[in-house]
Amino acid sequence: MTLAIPPAARDALTRWLSHLSAIDNASPATVTAYRTDVACWMNFLARHRAEGYGLADLVTVPQTDLRAFMAAERGKGLASRSLARRLSAIKSFTHWLNDREGGDATVILSARAPRYKRSLPRPIPEAPARAMLTEVAVHPEAWIAARDQAVITLLYGCGLRISEALGLTAEASPLPDVLRVTGKGGKERLIPTLPVAQQAVAHYVALCPHDLAGGVLFRGARGGPLNPRIVAKTVELARERLGLPSSATPHAFRHSFATHLLGKGGDLRTIQTLLGHGSLSSTQVYTGVDTARIMEVYARAHPRA
């Protein structure tokens, strides 16, 4: 963020971000992303309007300024998806500011985001996903091998995000039949746990040489919290040994959890709850994955395909 942004605008941005964090319970990652998006908009206006601007100007922006901003971002090579997110952040900030400053924010609040094709999740097929549960457990130190297997089992068996798995405390062990998880935005959800996940965590805890009391469940080699990059590297090496594509990442196990449940007859509402999605539309992308798989099988097997 540069000093070109007027002090009043910088202060408004700080207050809005505090509101997002404290009132809306936005995650730190969301707050950081929105700070970048709105600061980019404010910096543009500071360059675009040599005379400067005030808070009222941020609300009543003319359409020519907004179009110029969108064109400038396109010129930098910003993809449609990223530009849509940037516009969403600007709209959210403007709506908040309009409630406090008044004015006519119609131009920004009615602006249409650029269209983009939403990419489908890339889950790991069922057989390779099962193979990965064994393949990740190859570290020469038995407790680390057990740790890696326990983490991946939770990602695939419970549909956890990597941050959720690594955020579990020692109190989660022994793993209960229903696990309480805190996800994005501090939202809690309850997830049934499979016996295989309970056994994997118990095996890791029994072998771990570090005192887990009062701290996180999963530890690094020296006893500190396990770094997600270590998990990503472990999965990368495992997928290379199995000849799987680069899309087989830790997060892909969460996609696999949802896709395989759907393929076995799970309903969308239940999967939405298990994943912690705030909107059903976020879960519906997995129907596209399943349809794509059906069409692939059809094209391969039908005699007239």
N, C-alpha and C positions, 0 to 999 in steps of 0.2 A: 504494500500500500504506500503510495507516494504522498508527499506533502502538498500536492496539487489539490487534494480534496479539501474543501472548506472545513474549518473546525466544527461548525454546527452539524454538518453532514457526517463527519467522523463520529461525533458524539451520538448522533441518532443511530448510526450503524452499531455502535457498541451497546446502546440500550436495547436495540432490537435483538441482537444476538443473546444478550442476557435474558431477555424475555423468552426466546426460543428454548434456552437451556433450563431456566427455572420454572416457567409456566407450562410450556408445551412439552417439556421433558425430552427435547431433541438430543440425539447422541452427539458426542464430541466430533465425530466424523462429519455429521450433517452440519453442525455449526461451522466447522472449518471450511467446508465446501461452500456454504452460503456466504460466508465472509468474503471468500475469493470472488464469487460471482457478483455480489453487490458492489464490492470495492472496484471491480473492473468497470462496472457501469458508472460509478461516480468518477473514476479517473477519466473515462471517456468524455463525460460531460464537462469536466474541468478543462480538458484540451479543446473540446468542440466549442465551448462558450468562453471566449477570451475574457468576457466581463465577469465571469464567476456566476455563482448561483446560490440560492438559499433553500431552506426546507420546503417552502411553498412551491418552488420551481421543480423540485424532485417529484411532487405530486402531479402538477399540471404540465407535464412534459408534452410538447407538441409531437405529432406523429412523425414529422420529418426527422426529429432528433432520434427517435426510437428506431426508425428505419435506417438511419445512418449508422447507428450502433450495431444493428444486426448485420449490416453489410460489412462493417469493419471487422467484426468477429469472423464472418465468413471468409474475409480476405486473409485472416490469420491461419485459415485452415481448420477452424473449429467445426467438428462434425455436427450434423443435425441433432443428434441425441444430446450432445453436450450443450448445444445452443438452446435446446428446449429446456434443459435443466436450469441453465443460466436465467432464462426468461421467467421460469417458475419462481426462482429465488427473488428476482426483481419484483415480480407481482406480489409475492408474500410481504416483502419489505414495504412496498408502496401501500398496500392495504393497511398494514399496521400504522404507517406514518399518516395516512389519510384520516384514520380514526382520531389521531391526535392533533393534526394540523388543519384538517378540513381541506376544501378545494374539490376540484373535479379530476378524479384519477381515471376517467373513462378510457383514455388512450392506452394506458399501460394495462389496466385490468381487463380490457376487451381484446388485447393483442393476441393473435393466434400463433401458437408455437409451430415451428417448422415440422413437417411430417417426416417421420423416419420409420424404417422397417424394424420392428422389434425382433431382435435375434432370439432364437429358441435356445433354451438351456441345453447343454451338451452332457447328458448323464453318461456314466460308465455302464456298459451292458452288465447284466446280472452275473454271468460267469466270471468275467474279469474283475468285477467288484469283489466277489467272494475271494478270488485269488489274491487280490491286493491285501486283504486282511491278514493273510499269511506272509505275503512277500515283504511287507513293511517290517516284520519282526525278525530282522537278520543281524542286528547289532551284536558285536561280540560280548558286550556286557548284558547279561540276562535281564536286569531290571529295566534297562533302556529299551531293549527289544519288547519287553512286556508293556512298557509305557507307550511306545509307538503304536502297538497293536490296540491298546485300550483306547487311545485317542481316536484312531480311525474307525474303530468299532462304534464309538459314540456318534461320530459324524454320519456314518451310514445307517446304524441301527436306530438312531433317534432323530436324525435330520438336523443336528445342531450346526450352527455356524462355528467356525474355528474359534472365534472370539468367545463364544458361549461355552465351548468345551474347555478352553484354557482358563476361563473365568470361574470354573467350578472350584469350590473350596473343599478342604479336607472333610468338612461336615457331610459332603455328598457320599462319602464312603462309610459303610457299605452302600452300594447303589440301591436306592429303594425301588419298589415296583412302579411308583409314579414319581418322576423327577420334576422338581420345580426349577424352571430356568428363567433367568432374566435376560431378555433379548434387547433389540433396538428400542431406543426411547424409554428404557427402563420397564418395558412391558413384560409381565410375568405370564408364563404359560405352563401347563402341566403335560408331561410327556410320559407315556408308558415305556418302561424299559424291558428289553428282552433278557432272558437268562444269560445269553451269550455275552451281552454287554456287562451284566452284573459280574459274571465270572472273569471277564477280561480286566475290569477295574480291580477286582479283588486280588487277582494274580499280580498285577502291578504293585498294589499297595503292600502285599506280602513281601515283595522283593526289594522295594525301594529302600535305599540305605539312609535317606534323609528323614528328619523329623517333620512330619506333615502337619502336626497340630497347629491350629491357629493360622494356617496359610493356605495357599492355593493347592489344589490336588496334584496337578501335574508339574513336575520339576525338571529343570535342566540338569546337565551333568554335575554342576557345582552346587546344586541345591536351590538356585533361584528359580523364579517362574519360567516355565518353558516358553521359549520364543517361537512364535508362529512360523518364522522363517526356517527353523529346524524341522518342523513338521512338513513344510512345503518341500524342502530338500529331500527328506526321507521318501515322500511320495514320488518325487521326480525320479529318484534312483530306482524305486520299485517299478514304476511304469516303464522305464527304459529296459529293465530286465525282462519285463513281460511283453515288450513290443507294443505298448499302448500309446495313443497320440498325446500330444502336449496338453490337450483339453482335460486330461485326467489329473485334476488338481484336488487339493483338500476340499474345496467348495463343491467340486463335482459330485462328491459323495452325498451332499445334501440334495442335489438335483436327482441323484440316483434313488435316494430314499423316497422322494415324492413320485418320481416316474414309475418306479417298480410297484409302489403301493397302488397307484392309479391303474397300472396294468393288471393287478390282481383283483381289481374290483372295488378299490377304495373310493369313497365319494369325495368330491371336491371340498365340501364344507369341512369335513373331518381333516383332510390334508391341510387346508388353510389354517385350522386351529393348531395342528401339530407343528406347522412351520412358523407360526406366529405372524402370518401376513395380515396387515390391517385391512386389505381390500381383496375381495375374491378375484378381481382381475389379475392380481399378481400371481395367483395360483393357477389361473386358467391357462397360462402359457404352457403348462405341462400337458394339457389336452392336445396341443399342437405337436408336442414331442411324440405322444402316443399315436396320433393320426399319421405322422410322418413314418413311424415304424410300421404301421399297418400297410401303408401304401408301398413301402419298400418290399415287404414280404409279398404283397399282392403282385407287384411288378416282377418279382423274381420267380414266383410260383405259378402264376396263371398261364395256361397254355397259349393264350392269345395276347399276352402282355408284350 
